[in-house]
Amino acid sequence: MAQKLHHTLKTIQSAQIDPQDRLFAISLPWLPLDPLLRSVRENGILSPLHVQPAAPGRFRIIIGFRRFEVARELGFQEIPCIVREEESKLTLFVQALEDNLVTRPFHLLEKAHLLLKLRDEFGLSDQVLMDDFMSLLDIRVDRFHLQQYLSLAQLPEPLQRAVLDPLEPEVALKLSRWQSEEQEFFQTLASKFRLGRNKQKQLFALLDELRDSTALTPSGPGTRVSVPILWQQSGAAEIEEDERLSLSDRFAKAFEVLYRERFPRLSSYEQEYERLKSALKLPPRIQFHAPRYFEGEKIDVSFAFQSSEELFETAKKLEEIAQSDEVRKILELL
């Protein structure tokens, strides 16, 4: 049976409503309000705020934080409110959550903050969060995803603001280990090159390894070169500004020079591979393809034939190649 609500409808002066008390807030203060602003400007506040008496003559918001922000921006002096008399804070918060769920989609960070608030402000256990709230928020129910969302809610605000645009959530979590200027620099790159999930992860991993590999610098032991300086010194910055290339080509070439910076022996590996492959004297119909940057354990081989005789000759050649020292040495490069 639905719980009976105890409330009173009245008009309250906006100055009596505390904008700092965000115990029941669902929305994040930095999310855009433009569509709601247009609606309230044209139609007024169609749905009253839900508030609760706090100090004498003061009220805290339960439902309607975004409407209140818009009303203040538009200069409203009076706001229609439903004054709630229930005392259970958790009950009121869950009602606020469900009210928001049926009116708009939630940002990923809103879901993260909801879980953190339920745990820290309302004292709910991880098990209760998984049993009662994660599926409600359309989050996969397991401890890994719970911890990931809780961690997202505790990121520095600049990183939180960047989650989903431009940063992938898992990359944002990893970026929290970097200095703030490095975080901002990575965000700029992700936005400029329009990097998707995989490329963000690849670029972060490479830059993070470069930071660690430069722990010993001319400045002395323990000195680490920052990511913006690495980008500049490697030559990636010059490639970034080369407008003769498309953005995707600029990123690919910049990534290439960073990779060679990380693995200085790569060029010698490539030269040795080409020397060994040439020594095999492969016929045109047989092609060898080493994995990019020699990462992996396999050489891809492709071949073509036009007759059964040509296929037989190809098989004989592959058998001969398989027993050669050159193939053994090629595999050692991987």
C-alpha positions in Angstrom: 0.0 0.0 0.0 1.3 3.4 -0.9 2.5 5.5 2.0 0.2 8.5 2.8 2.0 11.8 2.4 1.7 14.5 5.1 2.1 17.9 3.4 0.9 21.4 3.0 0.8 23.5 -0.2 2.0 27.1 0.3 3.9 29.9 -1.3 7.4 30.5 0.3 9.8 33.4 -0.1 12.8 32.2 -2.1 15.0 33.9 0.5 13.7 31.4 3.1 14.9 28.4 1.1 18.5 27.3 1.9 20.4 26.6 -1.4 23.4 25.2 0.4 21.6 22.3 2.1 22.0 19.6 -0.5 21.3 16.6 1.6 18.4 15.5 -0.7 20.0 16.7 -4.0 19.9 14.3 -6.9 21.2 16.6 -9.6 24.8 17.9 -9.8 25.2 21.7 -9.6 27.3 21.9 -12.7 25.0 20.1 -15.1 23.3 22.5 -17.7 19.9 23.9 -17.0 19.1 25.5 -20.3 16.0 23.5 -21.3 14.5 23.9 -17.8 15.4 27.6 -17.9 13.5 28.2 -21.1 10.4 26.3 -19.8 10.2 28.2 -16.5 10.8 31.5 -18.2 7.8 30.8 -20.5 5.5 29.0 -18.2 6.6 29.6 -14.6 7.0 26.8 -12.1 4.4 24.2 -13.0 5.4 21.7 -10.4 5.9 22.9 -6.8 9.1 22.2 -4.9 9.0 19.8 -2.0 10.6 21.3 1.1 11.0 20.5 4.8 11.2 22.9 7.7 14.7 23.3 8.9 15.7 26.2 11.2 12.9 28.6 12.2 11.7 30.4 9.1 14.0 28.3 6.9 13.4 25.4 4.6 15.5 22.7 3.0 14.7 21.4 -0.5 13.7 17.7 -0.9 12.6 17.8 -4.5 13.2 20.6 -7.0 16.8 21.7 -6.7 17.1 22.4 -10.5 13.8 24.3 -10.5 14.9 26.4 -7.5 18.2 27.3 -9.3 16.3 28.4 -12.3 13.8 30.4 -10.3 16.7 32.2 -8.5 18.4 33.0 -11.8 15.1 34.4 -13.2 14.6 36.5 -10.0 11.5 34.8 -8.6 10.7 36.2 -5.1 8.0 33.6 -4.3 8.0 29.9 -5.1 5.1 27.4 -4.8 6.1 24.6 -2.4 4.8 21.5 -0.8 5.9 21.4 2.8 6.6 17.9 3.9 6.2 16.8 7.5 7.7 13.3 7.3 10.8 12.8 9.6 12.5 9.9 7.9 15.3 11.4 5.8 15.9 8.2 3.9 12.2 7.9 2.9 12.3 11.4 1.6 15.5 10.9 -0.3 14.2 7.7 -2.0 11.0 9.6 -3.0 13.2 12.4 -4.4 15.2 9.7 -6.3 12.1 8.1 -7.8 10.6 11.4 -8.7 13.7 12.3 -10.7 13.9 8.9 -12.3 10.5 9.3 -14.0 11.2 12.8 -15.4 14.7 12.6 -16.9 17.7 10.4 -17.6 20.5 10.5 -15.1 24.1 11.4 -15.8 26.6 8.7 -14.9 28.1 11.0 -12.2 24.6 11.6 -10.7 24.3 7.8 -10.3 27.7 7.7 -8.7 26.9 10.5 -6.2 23.6 8.9 -5.3 25.3 5.7 -4.3 28.0 7.5 -2.4 25.4 9.6 -0.6 23.3 6.6 0.3 26.4 5.0 1.8 27.9 7.9 3.6 25.0 10.2 4.4 22.3 7.6 5.0 24.5 4.7 6.3 23.4 2.0 3.9 25.7 -1.0 3.5 27.2 -2.1 0.2 24.9 -5.1 0.1 21.8 -2.9 0.4 23.1 -0.6 -2.4 23.5 -3.7 -4.6 20.2 -5.2 -3.6 17.9 -2.2 -3.7 19.5 0.6 -5.7 21.9 -0.5 -8.5 19.4 -2.1 -10.7 17.0 0.8 -10.1 19.8 3.1 -11.5 20.4 0.7 -14.4 23.8 -0.3 -13.1 25.2 -3.8 -13.4 24.9 -5.3 -9.9 28.2 -6.5 -8.7 30.9 -5.2 -6.3 33.3 -4.2 -9.1 30.8 -1.7 -10.6 29.7 -0.5 -7.2 33.3 0.4 -6.3 33.9 2.0 -9.7 30.9 4.3 -9.3 31.8 5.1 -5.7 35.3 6.0 -6.9 34.0 8.2 -9.7 32.0 10.2 -7.2 35.2 10.9 -5.2 37.2 12.2 -8.2 38.3 15.9 -8.1 35.5 18.0 -9.6 37.4 19.0 -12.8 37.7 15.3 -13.7 34.1 14.6 -12.8 33.0 17.4 -15.1 35.0 15.8 -17.9 33.5 12.3 -17.5 31.7 11.3 -20.7 32.7 14.5 -22.4 35.5 14.0 -23.3 36.8 11.3 -20.9 35.8 7.7 -20.6 35.0 6.8 -17.0 37.8 4.3 -16.5 40.3 6.7 -18.0 39.2 9.4 -15.7 39.8 7.1 -12.7 43.3 6.4 -13.8 44.0 10.1 -14.6 43.4 10.9 -10.9 47.0 9.7 -10.2 48.4 12.5 -12.4 49.0 16.1 -11.5 46.1 18.5 -12.3 48.0 20.2 -15.2 48.6 16.7 -16.8 44.9 15.8 -16.3 43.9 19.0 -18.1 46.4 18.4 -20.9 45.1 14.8 -21.5 41.5 16.1 -21.6 42.5 18.6 -24.2 44.1 15.9 -26.4 41.1 13.6 -26.0 38.7 16.4 -27.0 40.9 17.7 -29.9 41.5 14.3 -31.4 38.0 13.1 -30.6 39.4 10.0 -29.0 37.1 7.0 -28.3 37.4 4.6 -25.5 40.1 2.4 -26.9 42.4 5.2 -28.1 42.0 7.1 -24.8 43.1 3.9 -22.9 46.0 3.3 -25.3 47.2 6.9 -25.1 46.9 7.0 -21.3 48.8 3.7 -20.9 51.6 4.9 -23.2 52.0 8.3 -21.5 51.8 6.8 -18.0 54.6 4.4 -18.9 56.7 7.2 -20.3 56.2 9.2 -17.0 57.5 6.2 -15.1 60.3 5.4 -17.4 61.7 8.9 -17.1 62.0 8.8 -13.3 65.8 9.3 -13.7 66.4 12.5 -15.6 69.2 15.1 -15.8 67.5 16.9 -13.0 68.3 14.1 -10.7 66.9 10.8 -9.3 63.2 10.8 -8.6 62.5 13.7 -11.0 59.6 13.0 -13.3 59.0 14.7 -16.6 55.4 16.0 -16.9 53.2 14.8 -19.7 53.0 18.2 -21.5 56.8 18.3 -21.6 57.0 14.6 -22.8 54.5 15.6 -25.6 56.7 18.5 -26.6 60.1 16.8 -26.4 59.0 13.7 -28.3 57.9 15.8 -31.3 54.2 14.9 -30.9 53.4 18.6 -30.3 54.8 19.5 -33.8 52.7 16.8 -35.4 49.6 17.9 -33.5 49.8 21.3 -35.2 50.5 20.0 -38.7 47.3 21.1 -40.5 48.3 19.3 -43.7 47.2 16.0 -42.0 43.8 15.0 -40.8 43.2 14.8 -37.1 43.2 11.0 -37.2 46.6 11.0 -39.1 48.0 13.5 -36.7 47.0 11.4 -33.7 48.4 8.2 -35.3 51.8 9.9 -36.1 52.0 11.5 -32.6 51.2 8.1 -31.0 54.0 6.6 -33.2 56.7 9.0 -32.0 55.6 8.5 -28.4 55.8 4.7 -28.8 59.3 5.0 -30.2 60.2 7.2 -27.3 59.0 4.5 -25.0 60.7 1.7 -26.9 63.9 3.1 -28.4 64.9 -0.3 -29.8 61.8 -0.6 -31.9 63.6 0.8 -35.0 66.4 -1.8 -34.7 63.7 -4.5 -34.4 62.0 -3.3 -37.5 65.2 -3.3 -39.5 66.1 -6.8 -38.3 62.7 -8.1 -39.2 62.9 -6.7 -42.7 66.4 -8.2 -43.1 65.3 -11.6 -42.0 62.1 -11.5 -44.1 64.1 -10.6 -47.2 66.5 -13.5 -46.5 63.5 -15.9 -46.7 63.0 -15.0 -50.4 59.3 -15.2 -50.2 57.4 -15.5 -53.5 54.9 -12.7 -54.1 52.0 -15.0 -53.4 53.1 -15.5 -49.7 52.9 -12.5 -47.4 54.2 -12.2 -43.8 52.7 -9.6 -41.4 54.3 -8.9 -38.1 52.1 -7.5 -35.3 52.3 -3.7 -34.9 55.1 -2.7 -32.6 55.9 -6.5 -32.3 53.3 -6.8 -29.6 51.9 -10.3 -29.7 53.0 -13.8 -30.2 52.0 -14.5 -33.8 53.1 -13.7 -37.3 50.1 -13.5 -39.7 50.8 -15.4 -43.0 48.6 -15.0 -46.1 48.9 -16.7 -49.4 47.1 -17.0 -52.7 47.0 -19.7 -55.4 45.2 -20.3 -58.8 45.6 -24.1 -59.1 46.2 -27.2 -57.1 49.7 -27.3 -58.3 50.4 -23.8 -57.1 48.9 -24.6 -53.7 51.1 -27.7 -53.5 54.2 -25.6 -54.2 53.1 -23.0 -51.7 52.8 -25.7 -49.0 56.3 -27.0 -49.8 57.7 -23.4 -49.6 55.9 -22.8 -46.2 57.4 -26.1 -44.9 60.8 -25.0 -46.0 60.4 -21.6 -44.4 59.2 -23.1 -41.1 62.5 -24.9 -40.7 64.7 -21.9 -41.4 66.8 -20.0 -38.9 65.3 -16.8 -40.2 61.8 -17.7 -39.0 63.2 -18.8 -35.6 64.9 -15.4 -35.3 61.8 -13.5 -36.4 59.8 -15.2 -33.7 62.4 -14.2 -31.1 61.6 -10.5 -31.9 58.1 -10.9 -30.7 
